[in-house]
Amino acid sequence: MAKPDSDKPTAGGAEGGERSDFIREAVREHMRTGRFGGRVQTRFPPEPNGYLHIGHAKALSIDFGIAEDFGGKCNLRFDDTNPVKEDDEYVEAIKHDVRWLGYDWEDRLYFGSDFFEQMYDYAVELIEKGLAYIDDQSPDQIRETRGTLTAPGKNSPCRDRAPAENLDLFKRMRAGEFPDGSRVLRAKIDMAHPNVNMRDPVMYRILHAEHHRTGEKWCIYPMYDWAHGLEDSIEGVTHSLCDLDYENHRPLYDWFIDAINKGRPEPIHHPQQIEFSRLNITYTVLSKRKLLTLVEDGHVTGWDDPRMPTLCGLRRRGYTPEAIRDFLKRIGVAKYSGINDIALLEHCIREDLNKTAPRVMAVLRPLRVVIENYPEDQVEELDAINNPEDLSTGTRKVPFSRVLYIERDDFMEDPPRKFFRLAPGREVRLRYAYYITCTGVVKDEKTGEIVELRCTYDPATRGGDAPDGRKVKATMHWVSASHAIDADVRLYDHLFTKEDPDDTPEGQDFTANLNPHSLELVTGCKLEPGLAQAKPGDRFQFERLGYFCADSDSTDERQVFNRTVTLKDTWAKVRKAEK
């Protein structure tokens, strides 16, 4: 069984509530020493080039959670420094997802593009100090001279240009005099530095592209490494919380701010960056590039496909914000990467929906049942419990009549020894209704397929046990044939066949492990009539079948439901066995 990527949470101090981890301990120490004036300011900084996935939800929970625990504030900031890949569609989707998870940035919505002018001025300061220069080399030449992890890089022939010449060229770059890729602005650090990120990194490139917010105002754009730390500084962020991918970039962010502050009468704010392990889940990919491949190559129907780990996909599948936040709380925060079992995430949604989802009856693969001794024109309204975990939700009426549907799998003509459901001559209980006994089987004359069962019922067993004390070994769900509504149901499984989708033979990529059976569409399902009023996003437990969510593809004529998760809880079984 894969292990969570964190240690067991322990009790904390006065600030930060009861939770404790290495980030909260660091913040408590800063509060104790008065660093940042006792202030806590975090930010969630997505790039608007895709939809948020559950890995982003972990970052969200940390950024907003730390601010909340210590009485601070958390900004929402879009790092929009690459106009080619960014779009307002992603901006609005991200804002919706953040709110859906229950977080509020209030009036603190920022964009990296808000600070383009300020970052340009900081770049001018570094040029004037001789700490940045214009390089005429091509991107390939810069890449080739950067060196390796074991070999130093080579200085650019442009590295010793005079500050005045560099400044003139930089201004002309901004004015649009040069074509894309012809020049860049680089920091002047150390081409032999053991950290490759410190080898004269590119700060600005020429890119004649329309930006989703600034239009054509700019034709030079800051690189992410130049912009990221400065955006934090400008916003007054105290604790810049990042995943471990940025650990080797931290010295560069520090160098940029220290270089700007060198000799400056009014130093700019210097945040503290702290890294945490990113989220990894079995049978799942959490790379934007790979998720985009799945969408663009048609392996899924879109970013909100219920098999996707995107927040919009999970929401469409029926996941709740409460379940996702519970999952993130359980895995905690750690310094070192690990892998989390998807069974834990599924356990969290089961626990949540078990408490909140109304119970209903639905038959996915219907088999017609005629109760021969039940009056032909009679219809009874039987009481059904909405949720036994929350009796305050009351009961509902479900119609019962002579002709019903049951699950085809709930009948066997020649059952094995441990099959306790319906069979010829056997008696079972219908949920909330009566005991019935199978007296006959009707088959298709051409195929031999069973198309109908003939049964009798015992009127004395309505809603409970038999008055004579006899017992049955099975209780089955059903729907009245004349009252049932038609529906299509999508049954989802893992999108990949392996716990690690990247575990592929040489020459193949992660798509080689796609599960061809990740989606099964079941048509002709029969549901109790109350589900005709279900709206997209409404969640239910289909008794004995699992948890399901009404889909946005539903129409007035036909409902569509997505299976959120089955009733079988492997995580709970494992935890019980371990105890």
N, C-alpha and C positions, 0 to 999 in steps of 0.2 A: 504494500500500500504506500503510495506516495505521501510524503510528509509536508505539512504546512511550512511556509517559508519564514516562520517566526518562532520565537520562544514563547512560552506561556506568559500572558500578561500578569503583572504583579500590581500590588497596590501602590498608588502614587502619593504625592504630597498634597499640600493645600491647594496649589494651583494645578490645573490640568485634571481635576476630578480624581477618580480612582485609577484610571488607566496609566500605565507607565511603560515607556520604551526609551530607547537611546535618544530619540529626538526630543521627547518631552523632558527627559533628564537634562539635556543641553539647554532647553529653553528655561527650565527651572533655575539652572545655574546662572543664566544671563539675567533672569529676574532678580535673583539673590544679589548679584554683584552690581546691578544697576546698568548693565550694558544696554544700549539703545534707550536709556532713560526709563527702563521698565516697560517699554512698549513692545507689542507683538503685532507685526504686520506681515501677512503671507500673501501669496497670489497663486492662482491656477492659470498657467500660461499655454493653452493649446494653440497649435498652428491651425488656421482655418483651411486645411487642405484635405479634409476627410471627416468622417463621423466618429464620435467618441465611442470607445469600446470599454469593456469592463476593466482593462488595465488602467485606462484614464480614470475610471471610477475610484480605483485605489488611490491615485494621486489626489483626486478631488477630496476623498474622505480624510486624507492626511492634511492637505492644505487648509481646508475649511475647518476640519476637526481641531487642529492645533490652535487656530485663531479662536474658535469657540471656547475651547477648554481654558484658555488663558485670558479671556476677556478682550481679545484683540479683534482685528478685522482682516478679511481676505478679499482681495481684488479678483476680478475676472479680467484677464488680459489676453488679447489675441496677438500672438507673435507673427504678424503678417509682413514678413520681410522678403517673401518670394512671390511676386505677383503672378508668375506663370501658373502656379498650382492652387492659388487661393480663390475663394468664391464666397459671395454673400450667402449662398445656400448653406454652406458649412457653418458660417457664423450663426445664422438663425437656428440651425439644428443643434449646435453646441449649447446655445443659450437655453433652448427648450430642454435638453437633456440634463443640464446642471440644475435647472429648476425642478425637473421631474424627480431627481434624486433627493430633493429637499433642501438645497443650498441656495443662499441669497447673497448676492454681491452688493445689494442695495444700490447706491449711486456710484459705485466704484467699478465702472466698466471702462477699460482702456484698450487701446490698440498700439502695437509697436509703432505703427505709422504716425501716431500722435506725436512721437518723439523724433521723427526723422531730422528735423531742423536742429534740434539739440544735439543729436548724435553726430551730425555733420560738423557742428561747431567744435565738439570734442575731438573729432578727427583732425580738424585744422590745428588745434592746440598741439597734438602729437607731432604733426608735420613740422610746426614751428620749433618744437623742442628737438627735432632731429630724431624722433622715435618712430617715424612712419615715412614711407617712400613710395613713389609710383614705380611700378614694375611693368616694363614693356614685353616681358616674356609671355608666350602663349600659355594657356592652361596646361597643355601637355608638357611644356618645358619646365614649368613650375613643379609639376608632379614628379618629373624625372629627376630634378635636382633637390628634392626634399630629403632624400636619404631613406634609410630603413631603420628598423628598431636597433640594429647593431652597427649601422654605418651612418656617419654624420652627413648632413646635406651640404650643398655648395651655395656660396653666396651668389646672389643675382648680380650681373654686371651693372644693374641700375641702383644697387644698394647704397652707393656713396654719392648719389645726386645731392646737390645742395638743397637745403630746405626751401629756398625761394623758388627754385625750379619745380620742386615737388608741389609746392602750393599752387603755382601757376597751372601746372598740368591738372591738378585735382579740381580747380575751379573750372577749367575747360572741359573736364570730364562731365561735371555737373551741367555745364551749358550745352552738352550734347554734341560736341565737336568730333567725338571719336566713335567708331563702330563698336558693336558688342564684342567683348572678348579681347579687345586690342590692348587694354591696360587695366591694371588693378591697383588698389592701394593696399600695401602690406605693412604690418607692424615690424619694426626693426628690433628683434630680440636676440636670438642666438640660433644659427643654423646647425650648431653641434649639440644643442640641448638634448638630453636623454628623453625628454617628453616631446614627442614629435609635434604635438599641438603648439609647442612654443617656437617652432622653427619658422619664424617670420610669417605668421598666418595672414591670409587675405582678409582685409577688413571691408572693402567695397569692390563691387564689380560693376561693369557697364552693362545695362540691360534696358533696351528700349522696349518696354512693355507697359501696357496699361494696368494700373493698380486698382483693385476693387474699391478703394476709398479715395486715393489721391489722384486717380486718373493718370494723366500724362505729365504731371508736375515734375516727376523725378525720372531720370534715366540712369541714375546710379542707385544701387540698393545695398544696404549694409548686410554683411554676412551674419548668420545666426550667432556665431561666437562673439562677434563684436557687439551685437545688439542686445543679447540676452541679459548680461550682467548690468549693462547701462540702463535698460528698461527697469530692472529691479531698483537700481540706484535712484533713478528719477522719481519713481513711485514711492520711495521711502520704505521699501520692503526690508524688514529686519532679518527674516529667516527665509532664505531662498531654498526651498525643498525640492530636490531633483532625484531622479532615479540614478542608479549606479553608472549608467552610461556616461554621465557627465562628471564623474569623479576626476578623470584625467584632464578635464577641461577647466576645473576649478582654478589651478594655478594661472591659467591664461586670463580668466575673468578677474582674478585678483591683480594680475600684472596690469591689465588695462586701466583699472581704477587707480592703482598706485601711480601709474605713469601720468595719468591726467592730473592727479593731486600733487605731483612733484613740482615744487616751487609755486603752487597755487595758493593765493592768499585765503581763498575760501574753498577748502576741500569739499569734494562731492561725497555723498553718503556711500558707505561701504557695507553692503549686506554680508551676512554670514551664510554661506552655502553648506547644506547638509544633505548627504545622499542616502537613499534607502533602496532596497532591492525592488526591482520591478515585479509585476505579477506574472506568473506563469501557471497555466492550467492544463491538465491532461486533455488530450483529444482536441486541442484548440490552438490556433495561431493568433497572436496579438501583435502582428506587425502590420502597420498601415499599408506598406507596399504589398504584402501578401493578401491582405483583405481586398485591396484595390484589384489585384489580379483575379481574385475569385469573382468579383463583380464584373470586371471588363471582359473576362473570358467566358462569362455565362455559366459558371459553375453554381451560382446562386442567382436569385431573381433580383437582387439589389442589396443596398446597404442595410435595409430593414428586413431582409429575409430572416425568418425566425430561427434558422440554423446558425446565423452569424452571431459573434460575441459582441457586436455593437449594442449600445444601450437601446437604440431604436429597434433592433432585432429582438433583443431580450424582452423589451416592452411589448412588442407585437406577439411574442410567444406566450406572454402572460406573466412574466416575472414582475415582481413588485419592488419599489424602491426599498421597502423595509427588509425584504429578503436579501437584496444585494448589500445593503449596509450591514446587516447581520453577518453575512459571509465575510465581508472585509474586516469587521471587528474581530471575528474568530481567528482569521489568519494573522492578524496583527501586523506589526512593523518590524522589519529586520534589516541588518546590514548586509546579509549575504543571501544570494539568490537561491531559491529552491523551487520545487514544483508542487502545486496544490492539486489535489484530486477533485475532478469535476463533481464527484459524488457528494462532496461537502456542499458545493453550491446548490445541487439538486435537493439535498437534505434541508437547506435553509428555506428554499421556496416551498417545499412540502410542509414544513412546520408553520410557515406563515399562512399558506392557503388552507391548511387544516383548520385553523382558527377562524378564518374570514370568508372562505368560499362557500356559497350555498350548495347544498346537495341537490342533484337532479338525476333523473333517469334518462338514459340514452342507449339506444341499441344500434351498434355500428354495423353489424352484419345480420340483418333481421331474418328470422324464421317465423313464419305465420303459425299461430296457435288458435284453434277454435275450441272453445269450452262448450261442449255439446249440451250440457244440462243447465247452462246459464240462459236466462230469457233473452230472446233475440233483440228486443227493442229496449232493454233496460240499460241504463248508464248510472253508475254510482260515483259519487265524489268522495274519495278516500283522503284521510288526513295523512300528510307526509311531513316529517321533520325537516326543517330547512338546514339546520346545522346542530348536530348533537353536542358539539364543543361550545356552542353559544345558544342556549335555549331561549335567550331573549329575542332571537330572530323569529321565533314562532313556528307556525306550520303553514302548509299550503294545501290546496285541493288538487288531486290528480284524478282524472277520469278512468273508470274501469268498465270494460264492456265484454261482450261475448268473444270478440276477435282481438287478439293481442299479437305483439311481436316480442320474441325473446332473442337472445344472442344465439346464433347458429352453433357456436362452440359450447353452449350450455346443454346441448343434447347429443347423445350418442346412441345409435341403434344397438350396438353390441359393445357396451362399455367395459373397460378393464376394471380390475378389482377395486382400485382406489378412486374411481370416478364417482363422485357423490351427487352430481347434478341430474338432470332429467334423462330418463331412459324408459323404454316400454315397461309398463307395469309399476313404475317407481313414482313415489310421491315426493314433492318438494314444496317449499313455501315461496309464494310470490311476495316480494317486499311490500309491506303496508296493506296487503290484500288477503289472499286465501291460500290454502293448500290446494294443489292440483295434482292429478294423476294422469300420466300419459296412457291412453287406451288404444291409440292407433297411429299409423304413419302413412302419409300420402306421398307417392313418388311420381316424378315425371316419367311417363310411359316410354319416352325415347332415351333419356339419359340415365334414368335410375336415380336421379338426384332427389333428395328429400325436399319437398316443397311445402309441406304442411303437417302439423301434428294435431291429432284429435285428443282432447283431454276432458276430464270431468273435474268439478270443484266441490269442496265441502263447505256449504254455507255457514256451518257452525264455527269456522276457523277465521272469520273475518278479523284482520288486523292483529292476530296473535296466535297462540298455540291452540291445539285441538283440546276441546273440553274433556275428552276421554284420556288425556295424558300421553297420547302417542307423539313421538318425536320424528323430525325429519333432519337430514344431515346437510341440507343446502337451502340457502335463501337466494333467490335470483331476482334481478331487475327486469323490467318489462315496460312496454308502453301500449296504450290502447290504439289499435290500428286506425280507427276512424277519426281519432283526435290527433294523431302524431303529425309533426311537421317534418318536412324533408330537409336534409342537411348533407353537406360534404364535410368530411373531417380529415385533417392532415395529421398524420402520425410521424413525429420527428425522432430521429436517432442522432448519435454523434456524427458530425460532419466528416470526421476522419476515422480510419480503422485502427490507427495506432495511437498509443498514449502520446508519443512524440511524433508529430506529423513530419518533422524534418528528418526522421530516421528512414532514409531512402537509399537504394543502391546507387552506385556512382553513375553520374550522368543523368539522374532524374531529380526532379524537384519535389516539393511538398505535395503538389497536386497528384502525384502518383499514389498517395495514401488517402485520397478522397473516398468516402464511403458511398458506393452506388445505391445503397439502401437507406440513405439518410432521410429520405422523404417517401412516405407511402400515402397516396391519396385514396381515401375510402369514400365512395359515392353511395347514394341510396340509403343513407343512415336515417333512422327514425328517432325523433326526440319528443319528449313530453311537451305539450302545447305551450306551456309558459315560456319556453325558450324562444318563441317567435318574437318576443319583445326584447331579446338580448341586444345590447348595443356593442359596437366594436370596443374591445378592451374589458368587457365584463368577464369575470372569471367564475368558474364553477368546478365542483367535483362531479364528474360523471360517476355515479356509484359503481364501484368494483372495477372501474376502467382507468381512472387517473384524473388529473386536473387539466382543464381545457379553458381556452380563451376565445371569445368571439372575435372574428377577424374583420378587417376593413373591407375585404372582398365580399362580404355578405350583401345580399340584396333583399328587396321586399318579398321576392319569390323563394329565395333559398338562403339559408344561413350557412356560414362557413366557420368552422371552429378549428383552432390549432391546439394540439396537445402540448401542454406546458411541460409536464413530467408525469411519469407513471406513479402508481401508488407504492411500488416496491422501493424500499429505502436501503440501499446497500451500505451507505455510510453508517446509519444507525445500527445495522447488524454487526458491522465490524467493531464499532465502539462498544457495543454490548458484549461481544466476544472477548475484547481486550480486558474488560472489567472482571 
